[in-house]
């Protein structure tokens, strides 16, 4: 089926006509059918006319086939010669003829509409792959003939070479432009055992790569195949052209730059030993795709673009003389826009790890980093500009990206993209560039001015700049000289966070926006002082300053946190990456939906490659998600009860996943106890799903297993086995690592408390609670909950708890124990602050004791085993046992909100100096009070209500 070609705008074609007239009649007839496309194309492009003249017979046969069919035949010839050619002289002309025919076919098919630009660029990329593979096949056979290989001659192929060829850039993305170089990198793996003399590996593979490059780019009778660039390898000025897998990995992990990370986004094992290539890409993934959202990348890539703008003198948007690749609104800006966001978030979202630019834009839209409209418009514009670029290059096979300087030559490019009207083409081209600039500018600023609102902001020298004093005064700084002194101190690198030149550069460009944000905080001088204190304790500043430059909302939030929530700003000091999630489009889902939170944690932990890494990753995601949930609470996005549920969901998920990893590692060494089962039983706020950002984990490990030994290489007796397993779990949760501590663990609620074994058999647990447990231990058991258990074991644990809770007991003695316990607690652990609402008289403990004691003495009347405190209080009202129960449930909600906010916002909540006006205002707002004073009055009233209700309940309970 012949290629269907759309006609190009008509022009006079004397050169084409002269060539056509000199062909045999059968060829003339075949080509005249396509002359409406071929005439304008070949007349405009001397390079293509030359190719047509050299390949007239082939062109006739190609036009009689489909474009895909004709290209498939070209590839088949290259692959066949790669398997059979015995010398470079036999293979080189075949490769060059194949390149010429592919170039001619791609030009005709693309301009005639039989192929899209995407198909054309993919064909050129496929030819590059095939040419490299064919050349390596030849070179491997030659090496075998010389006795240099340790593998059989029949196995001496590119696929078994131990040498991986990586395509980077557009070649890697399978979107080569018409006259593009190919950027390749070559790494070898000695473990493949290919060479007779492994000590000569670098020399052997380097010579092979040099021969490969010669086969690609030496100009011969039929031209060249592809210009080949090896400069994207590690440290190209001082390394051979082929280096080992391990050396390359060591370089990227220790010295790799952000621009190199961007280059490896599109990397693809395109030829040679693809097993080695894929293994290397997997090993390199953590370098390319960081654990944390990486906003310093934006500044680095922005700086690269500025350098390009300067060195290439790209100028502004225009048509004549515009650089379609590097100029304003050009192809490179779309690529930077795309790759930067891939780098920022691809470490957390694998769906963003795609190579072709158009695919990456679609993935960014699917993940809500950009809008579907942006993805569609940028994709269409990308391929439009790539089409223009291809037409510029196909005229004379020049590696040019610059539009012609004259209207007549610009009109030629317009006609080859199908637009006969010069003005219309120019308007369309300008519109495309402006569309790109609009999106690019949203992500990349061109560098903030060193002024604000037209005024000076200069902090150099020893004397205050009068214009800067005036500007700061107008911004609301009461003491501009003090502000200048503070900022000057930052510029001198007085703090660790500002010692690096890159950090100071970021801070310089951040300053105008930062000072504007500080000036809007109510008291500009106080806000600056708090930021200075924050900065003095920040260990490094590059990443955070880059992040704050890019996101005005985060600047505002950070200033607010310093004023009202110092715990949050402390979290940023210790781990700036915790702010990453605040700009993630999925933030609202993460902090309000349990299933989304769990999925995010699981996805992040799934990237772990070792037991040690999962320990670190648990801390990274745990700290980040705690911060995000707290941010959701303090911003009003999440209710206090919702925050409690999410803090608990996070803790449960992390503990469950860590327990799975701990257990697998433990069993690898010590084996399993056949028939053994385990469960983690949670207590306290973990059990009631009311955890705060600072909550400990209260849990114990229960097991059911026969006496005996485990079956591993280092067997342990049953008791010892489960005790050691519990120790490992506690260490995994609580041990400090470079990423911090995950949670503190409290296991005092196990039978016999700290004096008892760390792990308890279910039978021992039941016997203890039957014969020896104190009343307070049964109170705690009233809301205990199985967190994770082997199949079927959870129901047995629940049954054991139900048996304890339903047992008949001496009501009077139980109530006396509760009252005595509360009195002892008030004496030994008095409230430390009027808002220490857990321990204060009439506080949270009193509400919990009412509910928990009711479960012990009236559980049969309530019918709510293991229920939450607020739920039990409401049921007590319905059962007419505590008439004020509904009101007490409301008070419980207010207390819980206050304690959640205090935990999230304050480092030292029981010190008066922590209760700043800003925090009081925040607390009042989140508890829905018009002022803190009214909240304070109401809390006093609530405490009195709770104390009175508790006294009445204990009196009434004794008579049950």
ABEGO torsion letter per residue (X at the ends): XBBBBBBBBBBBBAAAAAAAAABBAAAAAAAAAAAAAAAAAAAABAAAAAAAAAAAAAAAAAAABBAAAAAAAAAAAAAAAAAABABAAAAAAAAAAAAAAAAAAAAAAAAAGABBAAAAAAAAAAAAAAAAAAAAAAAAAAAAAAGABABBAAABBAAAAGBBBBBBEAAAAGABBAABBBBBBBBBBAAAGABABAAAAAAAAAAAAAAAAAAAABBBAAEBABBBBAAABBGAAABBABBBAAAAAAAAAAABBAAAAAAAAABBBABEBAAAAAAAAAAAAAAABBABBBAAAAAAAAAAAAAAAAAAGAEBBBABGBBAAABBGBAAAAAAAAAAAAAAAAAABAAABBABAAAAAAAAAAAGABBAAAAAAAAAAAAAAAAAAAAAAAAAGBBBABBBABAAAAAAAAAAAGBABAAAAAAAAAAAAAAAAAAAAAABBAEBBABBGGBBBBABEABBBAAAAAAAAAAGBABAAAAAAAAAAAAAGABAAAABAAAAAAAAAAAAAAAAAAAAAGBAAAAAAAAAAAAAABABAAAAAAAAAABAAAAAAAAAAAAABAAAAAAAAABAAAAAAAABAAAAAAAABAAAAAAAAAAAAAABABAAAAAAAAAAAAAAAAAAAAAAAAAGABBAAAAAAAAAAAAAAAAAAAAAAAAAAAAAAAEBBBGBBBBBBBBEAAAAGABBAABBBBBBBBBBBBBEBBABABBBBAAAAAAAAAAAAAAAAABBBAAEBABBBBAAABBGEAABBABBBAAAAAAAAAAABBAAAAAAAAABBBABBBBGAAAAAAAAAAAAAABBBBAAAAAAAAAAAAAAAAAABBBABAABAAABBGBAAAAAAAAAAAAAAAAAAAGBBGBBAAAAAAAAAAAGABAAAAAAAAAAAAAAAAAAAAAAABABAABAAABBAAAAAAAAAAAGBABAAAAAAAAAAAAAAAAAAAAAAAAAAAAX
